[in-house]
């Protein structure tokens, strides 16, 4: 069937799929990185996560390759992490978000990484929340700040421990991209993801240098919150004022 003018215009506007190949990343290397991060046994009660093992071999790639790996991972997490449990996904994402588990979150800040590649990684970031974390946590309803399990910890604590944006907050392109990340996360139909976005706004909102827009966006979000969820509305108000822990 022949495309209409509108369909052609929408097709031109639609973003290209972010596959490893489309961003210049070897598909085999990407698959190896996914297995390295996520194909791990969940430790028992008296065991610790694999990344605390001093004998664990390092996954040696360049900062630009780590940036591309994260870009492809964020963009395709819904499908590529489907084989793994919530606990496995939580462990792997902890490595991506926290310097306590390694230096992955600092790789994108290396001088060898072009700004355009860093921004593209951030533009893919909301897909991690909408396609992977959101669907996995959609059934969960917990008191804010008491998220359970490894994935719950990652979801709630990401912007508390992730050093990446804070170290790049002086770069306008980073600020613009992070603003879009928070806005898109607030639109994800998962309370835990929305709480995470608000948590991030509470910690880093002032660094975005958009006080009026931020306040308007949070107020818009508050109007969308179900009437029974006063806790979430109050948390949003606190986040807009930078009053979260």
Secondary structure in CASP SS format (residue, H / E / C, confidence):
PFRMAT SS
TARGET T0000
AUTHOR 0000-0000-0000
METHOD secondary structure of the structure
MODEL  1
X C 1.00
X C 1.00
X C 1.00
X C 1.00
X H 1.00
X H 1.00
X H 1.00
X H 1.00
X H 1.00
X H 1.00
X H 1.00
X H 1.00
X H 1.00
X C 1.00
X C 1.00
X C 1.00
X C 1.00
X C 1.00
X C 1.00
X C 1.00
X H 1.00
X H 1.00
X H 1.00
X C 1.00
X C 1.00
X C 1.00
X H 1.00
X H 1.00
X H 1.00
X H 1.00
X H 1.00
X H 1.00
X H 1.00
X H 1.00
X H 1.00
X H 1.00
X H 1.00
X H 1.00
X C 1.00
X C 1.00
X C 1.00
X C 1.00
X C 1.00
X C 1.00
X C 1.00
X C 1.00
X C 1.00
X C 1.00
X C 1.00
X H 1.00
X H 1.00
X H 1.00
X C 1.00
X C 1.00
X C 1.00
X C 1.00
X C 1.00
X C 1.00
X C 1.00
X C 1.00
X C 1.00
X C 1.00
X H 1.00
X H 1.00
X H 1.00
X H 1.00
X H 1.00
X H 1.00
X H 1.00
X H 1.00
X H 1.00
X H 1.00
X H 1.00
X H 1.00
X H 1.00
X H 1.00
X H 1.00
X H 1.00
X H 1.00
X H 1.00
X C 1.00
X C 1.00
X C 1.00
X C 1.00
X C 1.00
X H 1.00
X H 1.00
X H 1.00
X H 1.00
X H 1.00
X H 1.00
X H 1.00
X H 1.00
X H 1.00
X H 1.00
X H 1.00
X H 1.00
X C 1.00
X C 1.00
X C 1.00
X C 1.00
X C 1.00
X C 1.00
X H 1.00
X H 1.00
X H 1.00
X H 1.00
X C 1.00
X C 1.00
X C 1.00
X C 1.00
X C 1.00
X C 1.00
X C 1.00
X H 1.00
X H 1.00
X H 1.00
X H 1.00
X H 1.00
X H 1.00
X H 1.00
X H 1.00
X H 1.00
X H 1.00
X H 1.00
X H 1.00
X H 1.00
X H 1.00
X H 1.00
X H 1.00
X H 1.00
X H 1.00
X H 1.00
X H 1.00
X H 1.00
X H 1.00
X H 1.00
X C 1.00
X C 1.00
X C 1.00
X C 1.00
X C 1.00
X C 1.00
X C 1.00
X C 1.00
X C 1.00
X C 1.00
X C 1.00
X H 1.00
X H 1.00
X H 1.00
X H 1.00
X H 1.00
X H 1.00
X H 1.00
X H 1.00
X H 1.00
X H 1.00
X H 1.00
X H 1.00
X H 1.00
X C 1.00
X C 1.00
X H 1.00
X H 1.00
X H 1.00
X H 1.00
X H 1.00
X C 1.00
X C 1.00
X C 1.00
X H 1.00
X H 1.00
X H 1.00
X H 1.00
X H 1.00
X H 1.00
X H 1.00
X H 1.00
X H 1.00
X H 1.00
X H 1.00
X H 1.00
X H 1.00
X H 1.00
X H 1.00
X C 1.00
X C 1.00
X C 1.00
X C 1.00
X H 1.00
X H 1.00
X H 1.00
X H 1.00
X H 1.00
X H 1.00
X H 1.00
X H 1.00
X H 1.00
X H 1.00
X H 1.00
X H 1.00
X H 1.00
X H 1.00
X H 1.00
X H 1.00
X H 1.00
X H 1.00
X C 1.00
X C 1.00
X H 1.00
X H 1.00
X H 1.00
X H 1.00
X H 1.00
X H 1.00
X H 1.00
X H 1.00
X H 1.00
X H 1.00
X H 1.00
X H 1.00
X H 1.00
X H 1.00
X C 1.00
X C 1.00
X C 1.00
X C 1.00
X C 1.00
X H 1.00
X H 1.00
X H 1.00
X H 1.00
X H 1.00
X H 1.00
X H 1.00
X H 1.00
X H 1.00
X H 1.00
X H 1.00
X C 1.00
X C 1.00
X C 1.00
X C 1.00
X C 1.00
END
